[in-house]
Amino acid sequence: MKILIRLEGKLKKLYPEGIEVFARTGREALGMLSRFPGFRAEDGVKYFVRVDPLHYYHDLDNPLSSDVLTVTPAHGGAGGASAHIDRRQKSCHP
């Protein structure tokens, strides 16, 4: 199935029109991103993202029911479990 991966936020600057891939599941579609500049492992950048309409981790392996995935950057570490690591003191502060 042809899937449009629509990028939002700072990711939209990379591919304003989105990226089209052929995939059956969300995992396959998102895995295809690793072939594009800005998302390749050698680019050395990792993103925390929210993917709509996927709501749960196990949804990644379900057959896609939509031909559009919207990828929105999220702030990593946000929430009650976030912590600041002070490398000078080798300690962790909530």
C-alpha positions in Angstrom: 0.0 0.0 0.0 1.3 3.5 -0.8 1.7 5.5 2.4 2.3 9.2 2.7 4.4 10.0 5.8 3.5 13.6 6.6 6.0 15.3 8.8 5.2 18.1 11.3 7.1 20.5 13.5 10.9 20.8 12.9 10.8 17.6 10.8 8.7 19.3 8.1 11.7 21.4 7.1 13.4 18.2 5.9 10.5 17.1 3.6 7.8 19.7 3.4 5.6 17.6 1.0 6.1 14.5 3.1 7.6 11.1 2.0 5.8 8.4 0.1 6.7 4.8 0.8 5.2 1.4 0.1 4.4 -0.5 3.3 1.9 -2.8 5.0 2.5 -1.9 8.6 3.5 1.2 10.6 6.8 -0.5 11.4 7.6 -1.0 7.7 6.6 2.6 6.8 8.7 4.1 9.6 11.6 1.8 8.8 11.6 3.2 5.3 12.5 6.6 6.7 16.0 5.3 7.5 16.7 5.5 3.7 16.2 9.2 3.5 18.8 11.9 4.4 18.1 13.3 7.9 16.8 10.0 9.2 19.8 7.7 8.3 21.8 6.2 11.2 25.0 7.9 9.9 23.2 11.3 10.3 23.6 10.8 14.0 20.3 12.3 15.0 17.5 10.5 16.9 13.9 11.8 17.2 11.2 11.0 19.8 8.0 11.1 17.8 4.3 10.6 18.0 2.7 8.8 15.0 -1.0 9.2 14.2 -3.1 7.2 13.8 -0.9 4.7 15.8 -1.7 4.9 19.5 0.1 2.0 21.1 3.4 0.3 20.5 1.7 -3.0 19.3 -0.1 -1.0 16.6 3.2 -0.8 14.7 2.8 -4.4 13.5 -0.9 -4.2 12.6 -1.9 -3.7 9.0 -2.4 0.0 8.2 -5.9 1.1 7.7 -4.9 4.6 6.7 -2.8 5.7 3.8 -1.4 8.7 5.8 0.9 8.6 8.8 1.5 11.9 10.6 4.9 12.0 12.4 5.1 14.8 15.1 8.3 15.4 17.1 7.9 15.0 20.9 10.1 16.2 23.6 12.1 13.2 25.0 12.2 12.8 28.7 9.1 14.9 29.4 7.0 13.8 32.3 7.3 12.7 35.9 10.1 10.2 35.1 12.4 12.7 33.5 15.7 13.4 35.1 18.8 15.6 34.6 22.1 13.9 34.7 25.0 16.0 36.0 28.1 14.3 34.5 30.5 16.4 36.7 29.1 15.1 39.9 28.1 11.7 38.5 24.7 12.0 40.1 21.1 12.1 38.9 18.6 14.8 39.9 14.9 14.5 39.3 
